[in-house]
Amino acid sequence: MKKILSLLMALTILLACFGMSAEVPVVTVNSWSWVDSGWADCLNAVFGNFAETHQDVVIDLDTYSCAYADVMNNLLVQAPTQTTPDIAMVKAAWVPQLLDLGVLADISTAMPAEALADYTEAALGAYRVDGKIVAVPYFGQGYAMFYNKDLFEEAGITELPKTFDEVLECARKISALGQDDKGNTIYGLGLVNSETELAEGYNVFPWLWARGGDFEKDGSIVLDSEANLQAYTEIAALYADGTSPKGLSFKEMRNLFATGCLGMFWDLQSQTASFKAGSELGDAFIEHIGAFPIPGATKGTGVGYNDDVVLVMFNTCKNLEAAGVVLDYMTGATTIGYMKEYGKGKMSSRMSVMAQVYSDVSDPIAAAFVDANSTNHALPCMNLHFSEADEAITRSVTRLAQGEDPATVLKDVSEEITELYAE
Amino acid sequence: MRRQAAAAVLRTRGRFRLTDRWFGTFLVAPAIIVFLVVIAYPIIRGIWVSFCANKLKNINNPIWNDFKNYQVIFKKGAFWNYFGNTLSFCFFTVGSQLVLGMLLALLLNSGIKGRKFFRGLFIIPWTIPSVVVAILWRWLIQQQYGVLNYILMRLRVISGMNLNWTNDPHMAMLAIIIACVWKQLPYMMVMLLAGLQSVDRGLQEAALIDGANQAQSFWHITIPAIRPVLVTCVWLSITQNFQQFTIINNMTGGGPNYATQTLSVAAYKEAFTSYNFGTSAAIGVLWMVFLFVLTMLSNHFSDRFGRDIV
């Protein structure tokens, strides 16, 4: 009897070690944001909280050690070898390439229906392909106009511009200040065109929209238009009269703004950290700047844009239910709340999340970006060749900065992109 | 008996030679395998892919399309721009390195005080990674707050902080040449210094005694004596600069508007922005053929100069 009992106990212990307990599903998630050290604390909080509050699902987090621009190449290498993660954080502009490879799974099979219903059709519609939802918005990176309060005061500008014409007027007034007391040139409005960073091309879209033009309509490239020509002519003039510095990248423009020599430029809310780091005043620099939505042609309209970051699920994902829990959490109020707490300025496309997290915004800069979010345009990035188009537009802006005829430049870039999109 | 003994020795010798050959093969095999896997296979596959349609969708299954990739490259016309940029970049970079390297080598060979210290100091740029060099120089040439513009302004070469290095095609090319020369000059200097130190002083003294001045002695004695080193350095520098990617891509990205886009940057963008691996491989093959021809010429001249000296 004793022997039988001992045997049964040993068997029980053995089975407990090797599988009597239920296996906790693991979901692999890729995130690139650790590269930017300012995000480490925020994302540690996000995923730390998930671990504490979700005992039934484990996230195996993989953070890329390479530059964010190489994240896409890593995924493209992983895709054909079926070594992709379950969920990845990607820019919306990268979705077409992944879709073309046929590696994206239908998120509606994993994410809870009530979470999907929390999105507006406008937000989710862009990612609905052949009835499948191939990506869900993670957070929107909205662009709004930063301005230097001291330069505004010095130039005698007492009210924030309400239209794009007023923006240009203010820019020229600031530029007319000439130099600061250290002999540094003061610029009114900054427009990037270094050709060394992504996203420099579509950074001019607000200008096109402000003049009534556009990049794409109903699948056709509509760059070569009178409205866009007006925008290109104004951009050329901006460079020619020294209102904008030439050849600067986003990083360099942020540094210039932090030195107090730039009146206005549009950027992401999260870059306030860069301004503080680059300014002699340190954290105190934030008191000298403000933000407002990029105004359109008329009062009350906005022409900023949201550079969406989305979550995609790969078809190698086996634990759909667990993946759905992770997707819901990552797009939910807790995550967006942490991002707000850590000053990342990321907005959500989920209605309940925005209502919960941004119901009370005391910080004026954050409030400006929340305002901008309601009028910002979505980027027309769901085309395989959008990245190449972005580069082509950047080169066209460089040509404007070099003094070439705007009409010729616009015609050339329109033809180039039309040919690209026809491939 | 003797014949049997001799035959036994021969048989033994034959077995001994066979074992030697196999042993030698086994010793060389790892190197051959590495060469085949890391060098030969990628080259052969690259050449094959250059004749295929190879995009994201069929990344693992390139489809043969004859010379279509080459036709596309030449039809666009931009290839000649990239080739021209590469040649002019190489010419000015190698030329500058040669002249400056020679001057520094002569200076260090002249027995000045602190020679060892300066030699160590001049080596430093060579130890810095290329991407750091690119970022460093991009900040140095920054128009609004770069040190270079500040120095030029203080020297009254420019009237204010208004010299734009990256937006002007010629200035952008000059900027990347300066950065590459700064990075690679120590190598040229070290090689030429080694060559100068091997020159027979007796010949130089004899030339001076015969009435030759310093310039004539340098041109007719020193240069011929270090010609093999010169040729080797120059051709190595040419092949290295032909492949230069890191500094160019990180400083200017091939801009402004393709003004500094060389073959290496073009191949990279074709592959990783346009995801057109076939066309990218075609650019690589054309570039490889050109370098192959250059290398053959280099070997021919090296042999010829070697025979001249002997």
Interface residues (C-beta under 8 A of the other chain):
Chain A: N73 L76 P80 Q97 D100 L101 G183 N184 T185 N193 S194 E195 T196 E197 P245 K246 G247 L248 E252 N255 L256 T259 C261 S387 E388 E391 T394 R395 T398 R399 A401 Q402
Chain B: L56 K57 I59 N60 R138 Q142 Q143 Q144 Y145 G160 M161 N162 N164 W165 T166 N167 D168 P169 N250 M251 T252 G253 G254 G255 P256 N257 Y258 K269 F272 T273 S274 Y275
